[in-house]
Amino acid sequence: MNDIDNPYYDIIVFSRSKGLDRGSTLFKSKYKEILDLFGRIELVLGQEET
């Protein structure tokens, strides 16, 4: 992420052209996975600042 030409990454955890029903089990599972991943990214970035 320290690249001026590419300062970010796309993280794809699920790809479906029709999307997902928010009430579905798969959506809930992927949502939990995304929150976990986001938490881990925050921890790593927080360690970089210290």
mmCIF entry with sequence, helices, sheets and N, C-alpha, C, O atoms, coordinates in Angstrom:
data_MODEL
# 
_entry.id   MODEL 
# 
_entity.id                         1 
_entity.type                       polymer 
_entity.pdbx_number_of_molecules   1 
# 
_entity_poly.entity_id                      1 
_entity_poly.type                           'polypeptide(L)' 
_entity_poly.nstd_linkage                   no 
_entity_poly.nstd_monomer                   no 
_entity_poly.pdbx_seq_one_letter_code       MNDIDNPYYDIIVFSRSKGLDRGSTLFKSKYKEILDLFGRIELVLGQEET 
_entity_poly.pdbx_seq_one_letter_code_can   MNDIDNPYYDIIVFSRSKGLDRGSTLFKSKYKEILDLFGRIELVLGQEET 
_entity_poly.pdbx_strand_id                 A 
# 
loop_
_entity_poly_seq.entity_id 
_entity_poly_seq.num 
_entity_poly_seq.mon_id 
_entity_poly_seq.hetero 
1 1  MET n 
1 2  ASN n 
1 3  ASP n 
1 4  ILE n 
1 5  ASP n 
1 6  ASN n 
1 7  PRO n 
1 8  TYR n 
1 9  TYR n 
1 10 ASP n 
1 11 ILE n 
1 12 ILE n 
1 13 VAL n 
1 14 PHE n 
1 15 SER n 
1 16 ARG n 
1 17 SER n 
1 18 LYS n 
1 19 GLY n 
1 20 LEU n 
1 21 ASP n 
1 22 ARG n 
1 23 GLY n 
1 24 SER n 
1 25 THR n 
1 26 LEU n 
1 27 PHE n 
1 28 LYS n 
1 29 SER n 
1 30 LYS n 
1 31 TYR n 
1 32 LYS n 
1 33 GLU n 
1 34 ILE n 
1 35 LEU n 
1 36 ASP n 
1 37 LEU n 
1 38 PHE n 
1 39 GLY n 
1 40 ARG n 
1 41 ILE n 
1 42 GLU n 
1 43 LEU n 
1 44 VAL n 
1 45 LEU n 
1 46 GLY n 
1 47 GLN n 
1 48 GLU n 
1 49 GLU n 
1 50 THR n 
# 
_struct_asym.id          A 
_struct_asym.entity_id   1 
# 
_struct_conf.conf_type_id            HELX_P 
_struct_conf.id                      HELX_P1 
_struct_conf.pdbx_PDB_helix_id       AA1 
_struct_conf.beg_label_comp_id       THR 
_struct_conf.beg_label_asym_id       A 
_struct_conf.beg_label_seq_id        25 
_struct_conf.pdbx_beg_PDB_ins_code   ? 
_struct_conf.end_label_comp_id       GLU 
_struct_conf.end_label_asym_id       A 
_struct_conf.end_label_seq_id        49 
_struct_conf.pdbx_end_PDB_ins_code   ? 
_struct_conf.beg_auth_comp_id        THR 
_struct_conf.beg_auth_asym_id        A 
_struct_conf.beg_auth_seq_id         25 
_struct_conf.end_auth_comp_id        GLU 
_struct_conf.end_auth_asym_id        A 
_struct_conf.end_auth_seq_id         49 
_struct_conf.pdbx_PDB_helix_class    1 
_struct_conf.details                 ? 
_struct_conf.pdbx_PDB_helix_length   25 
# 
_struct_conf_type.id          HELX_P 
_struct_conf_type.criteria    ? 
_struct_conf_type.reference   ? 
# 
loop_
_atom_site.group_PDB 
_atom_site.id 
_atom_site.type_symbol 
_atom_site.label_atom_id 
_atom_site.label_alt_id 
_atom_site.label_comp_id 
_atom_site.label_asym_id 
_atom_site.label_entity_id 
_atom_site.label_seq_id 
_atom_site.pdbx_PDB_ins_code 
_atom_site.Cartn_x 
_atom_site.Cartn_y 
_atom_site.Cartn_z 
_atom_site.occupancy 
_atom_site.B_iso_or_equiv 
_atom_site.pdbx_formal_charge 
_atom_site.auth_seq_id 
_atom_site.auth_comp_id 
_atom_site.auth_asym_id 
_atom_site.auth_atom_id 
_atom_site.pdbx_PDB_model_num 
ATOM 1   N N  . MET A 1 1  ? 0.821   -1.196  0.000   1.00 0.00 ? 1  MET A N  1 
ATOM 2   C CA . MET A 1 1  ? 0.000   0.000   0.000   1.00 0.00 ? 1  MET A CA 1 
ATOM 3   C C  . MET A 1 1  ? 0.863   1.256   0.000   1.00 0.00 ? 1  MET A C  1 
ATOM 4   O O  . MET A 1 1  ? 0.337   2.367   -0.074  1.00 0.00 ? 1  MET A O  1 
ATOM 5   N N  . ASN A 1 2  ? 2.147   1.099   0.080   1.00 0.00 ? 2  ASN A N  1 
ATOM 6   C CA . ASN A 1 2  ? 3.052   2.243   0.025   1.00 0.00 ? 2  ASN A CA 1 
ATOM 7   C C  . ASN A 1 2  ? 3.505   2.498   -1.410  1.00 0.00 ? 2  ASN A C  1 
ATOM 8   O O  . ASN A 1 2  ? 4.673   2.803   -1.650  1.00 0.00 ? 2  ASN A O  1 
ATOM 9   N N  . ASP A 1 3  ? 2.602   2.376   -2.341  1.00 0.00 ? 3  ASP A N  1 
ATOM 10  C CA . ASP A 1 3  ? 2.893   2.562   -3.755  1.00 0.00 ? 3  ASP A CA 1 
ATOM 11  C C  . ASP A 1 3  ? 2.029   3.706   -4.268  1.00 0.00 ? 3  ASP A C  1 
ATOM 12  O O  . ASP A 1 3  ? 0.804   3.589   -4.286  1.00 0.00 ? 3  ASP A O  1 
ATOM 13  N N  . ILE A 1 4  ? 2.637   4.797   -4.680  1.00 0.00 ? 4  ILE A N  1 
ATOM 14  C CA . ILE A 1 4  ? 1.907   5.986   -5.100  1.00 0.00 ? 4  ILE A CA 1 
ATOM 15  C C  . ILE A 1 4  ? 1.019   5.717   -6.320  1.00 0.00 ? 4  ILE A C  1 
ATOM 16  O O  . ILE A 1 4  ? -0.016  6.364   -6.484  1.00 0.00 ? 4  ILE A O  1 
ATOM 17  N N  . ASP A 1 5  ? 1.412   4.776   -7.167  1.00 0.00 ? 5  ASP A N  1 
ATOM 18  C CA . ASP A 1 5  ? 0.625   4.451   -8.355  1.00 0.00 ? 5  ASP A CA 1 
ATOM 19  C C  . ASP A 1 5  ? -0.556  3.531   -8.046  1.00 0.00 ? 5  ASP A C  1 
ATOM 20  O O  . ASP A 1 5  ? -1.560  3.553   -8.759  1.00 0.00 ? 5  ASP A O  1 
ATOM 21  N N  . ASN A 1 6  ? -0.447  2.737   -7.010  1.00 0.00 ? 6  ASN A N  1 
ATOM 22  C CA . ASN A 1 6  ? -1.506  1.815   -6.588  1.00 0.00 ? 6  ASN A CA 1 
ATOM 23  C C  . ASN A 1 6  ? -1.658  1.877   -5.071  1.00 0.00 ? 6  ASN A C  1 
ATOM 24  O O  . ASN A 1 6  ? -1.208  0.970   -4.370  1.00 0.00 ? 6  ASN A O  1 
ATOM 25  N N  . PRO A 1 7  ? -2.291  2.944   -4.550  1.00 0.00 ? 7  PRO A N  1 
ATOM 26  C CA . PRO A 1 7  ? -2.321  3.140   -3.096  1.00 0.00 ? 7  PRO A CA 1 
ATOM 27  C C  . PRO A 1 7  ? -3.375  2.309   -2.358  1.00 0.00 ? 7  PRO A C  1 
ATOM 28  O O  . PRO A 1 7  ? -3.572  2.495   -1.157  1.00 0.00 ? 7  PRO A O  1 
ATOM 29  N N  . TYR A 1 8  ? -4.049  1.399   -3.055  1.00 0.00 ? 8  TYR A N  1 
ATOM 30  C CA . TYR A 1 8  ? -5.060  0.595   -2.386  1.00 0.00 ? 8  TYR A CA 1 
ATOM 31  C C  . TYR A 1 8  ? -5.153  -0.781  -3.046  1.00 0.00 ? 8  TYR A C  1 
ATOM 32  O O  . TYR A 1 8  ? -4.618  -1.005  -4.132  1.00 0.00 ? 8  TYR A O  1 
ATOM 33  N N  . TYR A 1 9  ? -5.836  -1.684  -2.372  1.00 0.00 ? 9  TYR A N  1 
ATOM 34  C CA . TYR A 1 9  ? -6.101  -3.015  -2.899  1.00 0.00 ? 9  TYR A CA 1 
ATOM 35  C C  . TYR A 1 9  ? -7.600  -3.243  -2.923  1.00 0.00 ? 9  TYR A C  1 
ATOM 36  O O  . TYR A 1 9  ? -8.311  -2.763  -2.040  1.00 0.00 ? 9  TYR A O  1 
ATOM 37  N N  . ASP A 1 10 ? -8.089  -3.961  -3.908  1.00 0.00 ? 10 ASP A N  1 
ATOM 38  C CA . ASP A 1 10 ? -9.462  -4.444  -3.911  1.00 0.00 ? 10 ASP A CA 1 
ATOM 39  C C  . ASP A 1 10 ? -9.464  -5.802  -3.236  1.00 0.00 ? 10 ASP A C  1 
ATOM 40  O O  . ASP A 1 10 ? -8.668  -6.674  -3.582  1.00 0.00 ? 10 ASP A O  1 
ATOM 41  N N  . ILE A 1 11 ? -10.354 -5.983  -2.278  1.00 0.00 ? 11 ILE A N  1 
ATOM 42  C CA . ILE A 1 11 ? -10.486 -7.263  -1.604  1.00 0.00 ? 11 ILE A CA 1 
ATOM 43  C C  . ILE A 1 11 ? -11.882 -7.786  -1.916  1.00 0.00 ? 11 ILE A C  1 
ATOM 44  O O  . ILE A 1 11 ? -12.880 -7.233  -1.453  1.00 0.00 ? 11 ILE A O  1 
ATOM 45  N N  . ILE A 1 12 ? -11.944 -8.837  -2.692  1.00 0.00 ? 12 ILE A N  1 
ATOM 46  C CA . ILE A 1 12 ? -13.220 -9.405  -3.085  1.00 0.00 ? 12 ILE A CA 1 
ATOM 47  C C  . ILE A 1 12 ? -13.459 -10.649 -2.248  1.00 0.00 ? 12 ILE A C  1 
ATOM 48  O O  . ILE A 1 12 ? -12.704 -11.618 -2.337  1.00 0.00 ? 12 ILE A O  1 
ATOM 49  N N  . VAL A 1 13 ? -14.513 -10.624 -1.432  1.00 0.00 ? 13 VAL A N  1 
ATOM 50  C CA . VAL A 1 13 ? -14.828 -11.794 -0.609  1.00 0.00 ? 13 VAL A CA 1 
ATOM 51  C C  . VAL A 1 13 ? -15.962 -12.609 -1.219  1.00 0.00 ? 13 VAL A C  1 
ATOM 52  O O  . VAL A 1 13 ? -16.172 -13.765 -0.852  1.00 0.00 ? 13 VAL A O  1 
ATOM 53  N N  . PHE A 1 14 ? -16.690 -12.000 -2.153  1.00 0.00 ? 14 PHE A N  1 
ATOM 54  C CA . PHE A 1 14 ? -17.768 -12.709 -2.821  1.00 0.00 ? 14 PHE A CA 1 
ATOM 55  C C  . PHE A 1 14 ? -18.123 -11.970 -4.096  1.00 0.00 ? 14 PHE A C  1 
ATOM 56  O O  . PHE A 1 14 ? -18.125 -10.740 -4.138  1.00 0.00 ? 14 PHE A O  1 
ATOM 57  N N  . SER A 1 15 ? -18.423 -12.730 -5.128  1.00 0.00 ? 15 SER A N  1 
ATOM 58  C CA . SER A 1 15 ? -18.804 -12.108 -6.387  1.00 0.00 ? 15 SER A CA 1 
ATOM 59  C C  . SER A 1 15 ? -19.957 -12.892 -6.997  1.00 0.00 ? 15 SER A C  1 
ATOM 60  O O  . SER A 1 15 ? -19.828 -14.079 -7.297  1.00 0.00 ? 15 SER A O  1 
ATOM 61  N N  . ARG A 1 16 ? -21.083 -12.214 -7.176  1.00 0.00 ? 16 ARG A N  1 
ATOM 62  C CA . ARG A 1 16 ? -22.246 -12.819 -7.802  1.00 0.00 ? 16 ARG A CA 1 
ATOM 63  C C  . ARG A 1 16 ? -23.006 -11.713 -8.519  1.00 0.00 ? 16 ARG A C  1 
ATOM 64  O O  . ARG A 1 16 ? -23.377 -10.713 -7.904  1.00 0.00 ? 16 ARG A O  1 
ATOM 65  N N  . SER A 1 17 ? -23.233 -11.885 -9.789  1.00 0.00 ? 17 SER A N  1 
ATOM 66  C CA . SER A 1 17 ? -23.842 -10.816 -10.588 1.00 0.00 ? 17 SER A CA 1 
ATOM 67  C C  . SER A 1 17 ? -25.236 -10.437 -10.109 1.00 0.00 ? 17 SER A C  1 
ATOM 68  O O  . SER A 1 17 ? -25.644 -9.288  -10.275 1.00 0.00 ? 17 SER A O  1 
ATOM 69  N N  . LYS A 1 18 ? -25.979 -11.370 -9.520  1.00 0.00 ? 18 LYS A N  1 
ATOM 70  C CA . LYS A 1 18 ? -27.343 -11.091 -9.064  1.00 0.00 ? 18 LYS A CA 1 
ATOM 71  C C  . LYS A 1 18 ? -27.370 -10.569 -7.629  1.00 0.00 ? 18 LYS A C  1 
ATOM 72  O O  . LYS A 1 18 ? -28.426 -10.167 -7.141  1.00 0.00 ? 18 LYS A O  1 
ATOM 73  N N  . GLY A 1 19 ? -26.241 -10.571 -6.957  1.00 0.00 ? 19 GLY A N  1 
ATOM 74  C CA . GLY A 1 19 ? -26.196 -10.114 -5.573  1.00 0.00 ? 19 GLY A CA 1 
ATOM 75  C C  . GLY A 1 19 ? -26.663 -11.196 -4.608  1.00 0.00 ? 19 GLY A C  1 
ATOM 76  O O  . GLY A 1 19 ? -26.820 -12.356 -4.988  1.00 0.00 ? 19 GLY A O  1 
ATOM 77  N N  . LEU A 1 20 ? -26.880 -10.805 -3.368  1.00 0.00 ? 20 LEU A N  1 
ATOM 78  C CA . LEU A 1 20 ? -27.320 -11.733 -2.332  1.00 0.00 ? 20 LEU A CA 1 
ATOM 79  C C  . LEU A 1 20 ? -28.518 -11.168 -1.589  1.00 0.00 ? 20 LEU A C  1 
ATOM 80  O O  . LEU A 1 20 ? -28.636 -9.956  -1.413  1.00 0.00 ? 20 LEU A O  1 
ATOM 81  N N  . ASP A 1 21 ? -29.392 -12.040 -1.162  1.00 0.00 ? 21 ASP A N  1 
ATOM 82  C CA . ASP A 1 21 ? -30.500 -11.651 -0.293  1.00 0.00 ? 21 ASP A CA 1 
ATOM 83  C C  . ASP A 1 21 ? -29.930 -11.399 1.102   1.00 0.00 ? 21 ASP A C  1 
ATOM 84  O O  . ASP A 1 21 ? -29.256 -12.261 1.666   1.00 0.00 ? 21 ASP A O  1 
ATOM 85  N N  . ARG A 1 22 ? -30.200 -10.228 1.648   1.00 0.00 ? 22 ARG A N  1 
ATOM 86  C CA . ARG A 1 22 ? -29.630 -9.871  2.958   1.00 0.00 ? 22 ARG A CA 1 
ATOM 87  C C  . ARG A 1 22 ? -30.057 -10.800 4.086   1.00 0.00 ? 22 ARG A C  1 
ATOM 88  O O  . ARG A 1 22 ? -29.395 -10.860 5.122   1.00 0.00 ? 22 ARG A O  1 
ATOM 89  N N  . GLY A 1 23 ? -31.129 -11.505 3.902   1.00 0.00 ? 23 GLY A N  1 
ATOM 90  C CA . GLY A 1 23 ? -31.588 -12.428 4.937   1.00 0.00 ? 23 GLY A CA 1 
ATOM 91  C C  . GLY A 1 23 ? -31.033 -13.831 4.784   1.00 0.00 ? 23 GLY A C  1 
ATOM 92  O O  . GLY A 1 23 ? -31.274 -14.689 5.633   1.00 0.00 ? 23 GLY A O  1 
ATOM 93  N N  . SER A 1 24 ? -30.296 -14.074 3.719   1.00 0.00 ? 24 SER A N  1 
ATOM 94  C CA . SER A 1 24 ? -29.798 -15.426 3.460   1.00 0.00 ? 24 SER A CA 1 
ATOM 95  C C  . SER A 1 24 ? -28.650 -15.799 4.392   1.00 0.00 ? 24 SER A C  1 
ATOM 96  O O  . SER A 1 24 ? -27.939 -14.939 4.913   1.00 0.00 ? 24 SER A O  1 
ATOM 97  N N  . THR A 1 25 ? -28.496 -17.080 4.581   1.00 0.00 ? 25 THR A N  1 
ATOM 98  C CA . THR A 1 25 ? -27.405 -17.604 5.404   1.00 0.00 ? 25 THR A CA 1 
ATOM 99  C C  . THR A 1 25 ? -26.052 -17.242 4.800   1.00 0.00 ? 25 THR A C  1 
ATOM 100 O O  . THR A 1 25 ? -25.118 -16.896 5.523   1.00 0.00 ? 25 THR A O  1 
ATOM 101 N N  . LEU A 1 26 ? -25.949 -17.323 3.471   1.00 0.00 ? 26 LEU A N  1 
ATOM 102 C CA . LEU A 1 26 ? -24.686 -17.002 2.811   1.00 0.00 ? 26 LEU A CA 1 
ATOM 103 C C  . LEU A 1 26 ? -24.318 -15.532 3.029   1.00 0.00 ? 26 LEU A C  1 
ATOM 104 O O  . LEU A 1 26 ? -23.156 -15.219 3.287   1.00 0.00 ? 26 LEU A O  1 
ATOM 105 N N  . PHE A 1 27 ? -25.300 -14.628 2.926   1.00 0.00 ? 27 PHE A N  1 
ATOM 106 C CA . PHE A 1 27 ? -25.033 -13.207 3.165   1.00 0.00 ? 27 PHE A CA 1 
ATOM 107 C C  . PHE A 1 27 ? -24.525 -12.997 4.588   1.00 0.00 ? 27 PHE A C  1 
ATOM 108 O O  . PHE A 1 27 ? -23.527 -12.309 4.802   1.00 0.00 ? 27 PHE A O  1 
ATOM 109 N N  . LYS A 1 28 ? -25.209 -13.588 5.550   1.00 0.00 ? 28 LYS A N  1 
ATOM 110 C CA . LYS A 1 28 ? -24.804 -13.426 6.949   1.00 0.00 ? 28 LYS A CA 1 
ATOM 111 C C  . LYS A 1 28 ? -23.402 -13.959 7.194   1.00 0.00 ? 28 LYS A C  1 
ATOM 112 O O  . LYS A 1 28 ? -22.624 -13.366 7.942   1.00 0.00 ? 28 LYS A O  1 
ATOM 113 N N  . SER A 1 29 ? -23.085 -15.077 6.564   1.00 0.00 ? 29 SER A N  1 
ATOM 114 C CA . SER A 1 29 ? -21.754 -15.658 6.695   1.00 0.00 ? 29 SER A CA 1 
ATOM 115 C C  . SER A 1 29 ? -20.690 -14.744 6.089   1.00 0.00 ? 29 SER A C  1 
ATOM 116 O O  . SER A 1 29 ? -19.654 -14.499 6.707   1.00 0.00 ? 29 SER A O  1 
ATOM 117 N N  . LYS A 1 30 ? -20.945 -14.244 4.888   1.00 0.00 ? 30 LYS A N  1 
ATOM 118 C CA . LYS A 1 30 ? -19.986 -13.363 4.219   1.00 0.00 ? 30 LYS A CA 1 
ATOM 119 C C  . LYS A 1 30 ? -19.856 -12.034 4.963   1.00 0.00 ? 30 LYS A C  1 
ATOM 120 O O  . LYS A 1 30 ? -18.761 -11.476 5.040   1.00 0.00 ? 30 LYS A O  1 
ATOM 121 N N  . TYR A 1 31 ? -20.952 -11.527 5.508   1.00 0.00 ? 31 TYR A N  1 
ATOM 122 C CA . TYR A 1 31 ? -20.917 -10.275 6.271   1.00 0.00 ? 31 TYR A CA 1 
ATOM 123 C C  . TYR A 1 31 ? -20.018 -10.434 7.495   1.00 0.00 ? 31 TYR A C  1 
ATOM 124 O O  . TYR A 1 31 ? -19.213 -9.556  7.806   1.00 0.00 ? 31 TYR A O  1 
ATOM 125 N N  . LYS A 1 32 ? -20.165 -11.558 8.181   1.00 0.00 ? 32 LYS A N  1 
ATOM 126 C CA . LYS A 1 32 ? -19.319 -11.829 9.352   1.00 0.00 ? 32 LYS A CA 1 
ATOM 127 C C  . LYS A 1 32 ? -17.852 -11.927 8.926   1.00 0.00 ? 32 LYS A C  1 
ATOM 128 O O  . LYS A 1 32 ? -16.967 -11.409 9.608   1.00 0.00 ? 32 LYS A O  1 
ATOM 129 N N  . GLU A 1 33 ? -17.602 -12.588 7.806   1.00 0.00 ? 33 GLU A N  1 
ATOM 130 C CA . GLU A 1 33 ? -16.246 -12.722 7.281   1.00 0.00 ? 33 GLU A CA 1 
ATOM 131 C C  . GLU A 1 33 ? -15.644 -11.354 6.960   1.00 0.00 ? 33 GLU A C  1 
ATOM 132 O O  . GLU A 1 33 ? -14.468 -11.111 7.233   1.00 0.00 ? 33 GLU A O  1 
ATOM 133 N N  . ILE A 1 34 ? -16.445 -10.469 6.384   1.00 0.00 ? 34 ILE A N  1 
ATOM 134 C CA . ILE A 1 34 ? -15.979 -9.122  6.041   1.00 0.00 ? 34 ILE A CA 1 
ATOM 135 C C  . ILE A 1 34 ? -15.647 -8.333  7.306   1.00 0.00 ? 34 ILE A C  1 
ATOM 136 O O  . ILE A 1 34 ? -14.618 -7.659  7.365   1.00 0.00 ? 34 ILE A O  1 
ATOM 137 N N  . LEU A 1 35 ? -16.515 -8.416  8.321   1.00 0.00 ? 35 LEU A N  1 
ATOM 138 C CA . LEU A 1 35 ? -16.241 -7.698  9.571   1.00 0.00 ? 35 LEU A CA 1 
ATOM 139 C C  . LEU A 1 35 ? -14.963 -8.203  10.219  1.00 0.00 ? 35 LEU A C  1 
ATOM 140 O O  . LEU A 1 35 ? -14.178 -7.410  10.738  1.00 0.00 ? 35 LEU A O  1 
ATOM 141 N N  . ASP A 1 36 ? -14.745 -9.509  10.196  1.00 0.00 ? 36 ASP A N  1 
ATOM 142 C CA . ASP A 1 36 ? -13.522 -10.086 10.746  1.00 0.00 ? 36 ASP A CA 1 
ATOM 143 C C  . ASP A 1 36 ? -12.292 -9.591  9.982   1.00 0.00 ? 36 ASP A C  1 
ATOM 144 O O  . ASP A 1 36 ? -11.288 -9.209  10.583  1.00 0.00 ? 36 ASP A O  1 
ATOM 145 N N  . LEU A 1 37 ? -12.385 -9.602  8.665   1.00 0.00 ? 37 LEU A N  1 
ATOM 146 C CA . LEU A 1 37 ? -11.279 -9.131  7.826   1.00 0.00 ? 37 LEU A CA 1 
ATOM 147 C C  . LEU A 1 37 ? -10.997 -7.649  8.081   1.00 0.00 ? 37 LEU A C  1 
ATOM 148 O O  . LEU A 1 37 ? -9.839  -7.250  8.196   1.00 0.00 ? 37 LEU A O  1 
ATOM 149 N N  . PHE A 1 38 ? -12.044 -6.841  8.169   1.00 0.00 ? 38 PHE A N  1 
ATOM 150 C CA . PHE A 1 38 ? -11.882 -5.416  8.436   1.00 0.00 ? 38 PHE A CA 1 
ATOM 151 C C  . PHE A 1 38 ? -11.196 -5.190  9.789   1.00 0.00 ? 38 PHE A C  1 
ATOM 152 O O  . PHE A 1 38 ? -10.326 -4.328  9.912   1.00 0.00 ? 38 PHE A O  1 
ATOM 153 N N  . GLY A 1 39 ? -11.589 -5.963  10.791  1.00 0.00 ? 39 GLY A N  1 
ATOM 154 C CA . GLY A 1 39 ? -10.956 -5.859  12.104  1.00 0.00 ? 39 GLY A CA 1 
ATOM 155 C C  . GLY A 1 39 ? -9.472  -6.187  12.050  1.00 0.00 ? 39 GLY A C  1 
ATOM 156 O O  . GLY A 1 39 ? -8.660  -5.521  12.692  1.00 0.00 ? 39 GLY A O  1 
ATOM 157 N N  . ARG A 1 40 ? -9.122  -7.209  11.287  1.00 0.00 ? 40 ARG A N  1 
ATOM 158 C CA . ARG A 1 40 ? -7.713  -7.586  11.147  1.00 0.00 ? 40 ARG A CA 1 
ATOM 159 C C  . ARG A 1 40 ? -6.918  -6.497  10.429  1.00 0.00 ? 40 ARG A C  1 
ATOM 160 O O  . ARG A 1 40 ? -5.783  -6.199  10.802  1.00 0.00 ? 40 ARG A O  1 
ATOM 161 N N  . ILE A 1 41 ? -7.516  -5.912  9.408   1.00 0.00 ? 41 ILE A N  1 
ATOM 162 C CA . ILE A 1 41 ? -6.845  -4.829  8.676   1.00 0.00 ? 41 ILE A CA 1 
ATOM 163 C C  . ILE A 1 41 ? -6.618  -3.638  9.596   1.00 0.00 ? 41 ILE A C  1 
ATOM 164 O O  . ILE A 1 41 ? -5.550  -3.026  9.572   1.00 0.00 ? 41 ILE A O  1 
ATOM 165 N N  . GLU A 1 42 ? -7.618  -3.310  10.407  1.00 0.00 ? 42 GLU A N  1 
ATOM 166 C CA . GLU A 1 42 ? -7.457  -2.210  11.370  1.00 0.00 ? 42 GLU A CA 1 
ATOM 167 C C  . GLU A 1 42 ? -6.306  -2.484  12.333  1.00 0.00 ? 42 GLU A C  1 
ATOM 168 O O  . GLU A 1 42 ? -5.527  -1.582  12.643  1.00 0.00 ? 42 GLU A O  1 
ATOM 169 N N  . LEU A 1 43 ? -6.197  -3.716  12.803  1.00 0.00 ? 43 LEU A N  1 
ATOM 170 C CA . LEU A 1 43 ? -5.101  -4.063  13.717  1.00 0.00 ? 43 LEU A CA 1 
ATOM 171 C C  . LEU A 1 43 ? -3.743  -3.886  13.056  1.00 0.00 ? 43 LEU A C  1 
ATOM 172 O O  . LEU A 1 43 ? -2.826  -3.329  13.660  1.00 0.00 ? 43 LEU A O  1 
ATOM 173 N N  . VAL A 1 44 ? -3.609  -4.352  11.830  1.00 0.00 ? 44 VAL A N  1 
ATOM 174 C CA . VAL A 1 44 ? -2.344  -4.240  11.113  1.00 0.00 ? 44 VAL A CA 1 
ATOM 175 C C  . VAL A 1 44 ? -1.999  -2.771  10.893  1.00 0.00 ? 44 VAL A C  1 
ATOM 176 O O  . VAL A 1 44 ? -0.861  -2.357  11.115  1.00 0.00 ? 44 VAL A O  1 
ATOM 177 N N  . LEU A 1 45 ? -2.979  -1.986  10.456  1.00 0.00 ? 45 LEU A N  1 
ATOM 178 C CA . LEU A 1 45 ? -2.715  -0.565  10.217  1.00 0.00 ? 45 LEU A CA 1 
ATOM 179 C C  . LEU A 1 45 ? -2.391  0.155   11.513  1.00 0.00 ? 45 LEU A C  1 
ATOM 180 O O  . LEU A 1 45 ? -1.562  1.065   11.520  1.00 0.00 ? 45 LEU A O  1 
ATOM 181 N N  . GLY A 1 46 ? -3.023  -0.231  12.606  1.00 0.00 ? 46 GLY A N  1 
ATOM 182 C CA . GLY A 1 46 ? -2.730  0.362   13.899  1.00 0.00 ? 46 GLY A CA 1 
ATOM 183 C C  . GLY A 1 46 ? -1.316  0.058   14.340  1.00 0.00 ? 46 GLY A C  1 
ATOM 184 O O  . GLY A 1 46 ? -0.670  0.902   14.961  1.00 0.00 ? 46 GLY A O  1 
ATOM 185 N N  . GLN A 1 47 ? -0.819  -1.132  14.033  1.00 0.00 ? 47 GLN A N  1 
ATOM 186 C CA . GLN A 1 47 ? 0.553   -1.505  14.391  1.00 0.00 ? 47 GLN A CA 1 
ATOM 187 C C  . GLN A 1 47 ? 1.555   -0.717  13.560  1.00 0.00 ? 47 GLN A C  1 
ATOM 188 O O  . GLN A 1 47 ? 2.650   -0.416  14.037  1.00 0.00 ? 47 GLN A O  1 
ATOM 189 N N  . GLU A 1 48 ? 1.202   -0.383  12.338  1.00 0.00 ? 48 GLU A N  1 
ATOM 190 C CA . GLU A 1 48 ? 2.086   0.405   11.471  1.00 0.00 ? 48 GLU A CA 1 
ATOM 191 C C  . GLU A 1 48 ? 2.265   1.816   12.022  1.00 0.00 ? 48 GLU A C  1 
ATOM 192 O O  . GLU A 1 48 ? 3.324   2.420   11.851  1.00 0.00 ? 48 GLU A O  1 
ATOM 193 N N  . GLU A 1 49 ? 1.230   2.346   12.684  1.00 0.00 ? 49 GLU A N  1 
ATOM 194 C CA . GLU A 1 49 ? 1.288   3.718   13.193  1.00 0.00 ? 49 GLU A CA 1 
ATOM 195 C C  . GLU A 1 49 ? 2.161   3.832   14.442  1.00 0.00 ? 49 GLU A C  1 
ATOM 196 O O  . GLU A 1 49 ? 2.667   4.910   14.753  1.00 0.00 ? 49 GLU A O  1 
ATOM 197 N N  . THR A 1 50 ? 2.336   2.716   15.156  1.00 0.00 ? 50 THR A N  1 
ATOM 198 C CA . THR A 1 50 ? 3.122   2.785   16.405  1.00 0.00 ? 50 THR A CA 1 
ATOM 199 C C  . THR A 1 50 ? 4.535   2.340   16.188  1.00 0.00 ? 50 THR A C  1 
ATOM 200 O O  . THR A 1 50 ? 5.331   2.335   17.127  1.00 0.00 ? 50 THR A O  1 
# 
